[in-house]
Amino acid sequence: MATTTRSSPLGSLLSRVVTIEPREVSAVVASFFLFFFMWAGYNAVRPVRETVGTLLGRHAVADLWLYTAIFSVLIIPIFGVVVARFRRATFLPWTYGVVAAAMVFVGLTLSTTDFSPLLGKAFYVFISVLNLFLLSMFWSFLLELFDRGQSKRLFGAIAAGGSLGAFLAPLIITDVLVKYIGVNGVLFVTAGLFVAAIATQRVLLRLWSTRPLATSAAEDKPIGGNVFAGVPLVLRSPYLLGIMLFIVGISAANTILYFEQLRVVTDLFPNPADAAKRTQVLARFDWIVQGSTMLVQVFLTGHIAKRFGITALLTVLPVAMIFGFLALAGSTAFALFAPIYIFRRVGEYAFVRPGREMLWSPLDKETKYKAKNTLDVPIYRGADYVGAQANVALEGLGMTASGIMVVGAALAALWGVVGWWLGRRYESDAAERGRVATPVAQESKA
């Protein structure tokens, strides 16, 4: 990847804490701001979704995750058709435009004073599907823009853009301004952030197409192929199946703590009339997590990946969560739950997510878009639903919160083993081949 050499205050700042070559500055800055606007938009509205979840109740939310999984499956052939038939310069900006229009529609129809369970459920499912889809699409494009070596050096700094947006949005919009603009105003501001993402995406597309070594006309052709091609690609590749199991591990840990969060916050504010207070607490969780994540991503993620390799990024959180779950088995009081919950999310955003995205860097373009979206959206949400129903079933069988946390510790151990295998596979392949056309890439095309 090569871009024009331009400097900016942000580029100069990033260059001081991350190893960035002058030719990479423009693309890194544009990627930083794209992730900032996109992830700020999602995180501004995320506490509203969580508040809707507390109003609906934990069992209703567990059932909603079935619909989330179903729509996550349905979105894959739709996305497959779009990728197969439209240029990325067309469908990437339009995706953000559709999201902005949806936020305006919900802002005009959602009411917290006269709460509609049906609209609340539809909104909850929409945001849940949107989350993973936007992330998968963003990283798929960046994996085209940056090669394997650049991803190790730069993805931590780029991810910090998302963390900055995810820090400022819940802090300023959902925690402070919600008192003045209301929940509906939050949705309108979110729409504006996605409009800004459209403009930034176009800048990044222009940088991508003007690379000195780019053959942009050929590269930006529709990918073509079967819209369901991602499924056989995954089934034929042990490496991709390993990524699938790793994603299931992420989902299992998240699901256990997510439902405990709903219980803890509901117990803290048992009166449904305190929905605004619940929203503020949930927003504070978010901005504390994102502020901490941003610092870790800028100052640690890239250095850890460069010095210790991707294996460290993939295993540090699962190992830590074994001890976190065991601690919660002793007590799930808010004072103990909050720091462990925050630590888990910081570890996922700062270490696991960049590491997981790096796993895709050796693979071909079709695999990056089709297999990646298959794993990132329907598989992830399907695992969420299975985990949610398992959680409800265990409670129904009389298992206490402490017992569920012990189960979480066992699952975290299995998650860590899969992460170690994937990291070793990736690093071994890089050491032996030293080029993008690796056995893993060839395997994915078999």
Secondary structure as GFF3:
##gff-version 3
##sequence-region A 1 446
A	DSSP	alpha_helix	9	17	.	.	.	ID=ss1
A	DSSP	three_ten_helix	22	24	.	.	.	ID=ss2
A	DSSP	alpha_helix	25	56	.	.	.	ID=ss3
A	DSSP	alpha_helix	58	85	.	.	.	ID=ss4
A	DSSP	alpha_helix	88	109	.	.	.	ID=ss5
A	DSSP	alpha_helix	117	145	.	.	.	ID=ss6
A	DSSP	alpha_helix	148	168	.	.	.	ID=ss7
A	DSSP	pi_helix	169	177	.	.	.	ID=ss8
A	DSSP	alpha_helix	178	209	.	.	.	ID=ss9
A	DSSP	alpha_helix	216	219	.	.	.	ID=ss10
A	DSSP	alpha_helix	230	235	.	.	.	ID=ss11
A	DSSP	alpha_helix	238	268	.	.	.	ID=ss12
A	DSSP	three_ten_helix	272	274	.	.	.	ID=ss13
A	DSSP	alpha_helix	275	296	.	.	.	ID=ss14
A	DSSP	pi_helix	297	301	.	.	.	ID=ss15
A	DSSP	alpha_helix	302	308	.	.	.	ID=ss16
A	DSSP	alpha_helix	310	330	.	.	.	ID=ss17
A	DSSP	alpha_helix	334	347	.	.	.	ID=ss18
A	DSSP	pi_helix	348	352	.	.	.	ID=ss19
A	DSSP	alpha_helix	353	358	.	.	.	ID=ss20
A	DSSP	alpha_helix	365	366	.	.	.	ID=ss21
A	DSSP	pi_helix	367	371	.	.	.	ID=ss22
A	DSSP	alpha_helix	372	374	.	.	.	ID=ss23
A	DSSP	pi_helix	375	379	.	.	.	ID=ss24
A	DSSP	alpha_helix	380	396	.	.	.	ID=ss25
A	DSSP	alpha_helix	401	433	.	.	.	ID=ss26
A	DSSP	alpha_helix	439	445	.	.	.	ID=ss27
###
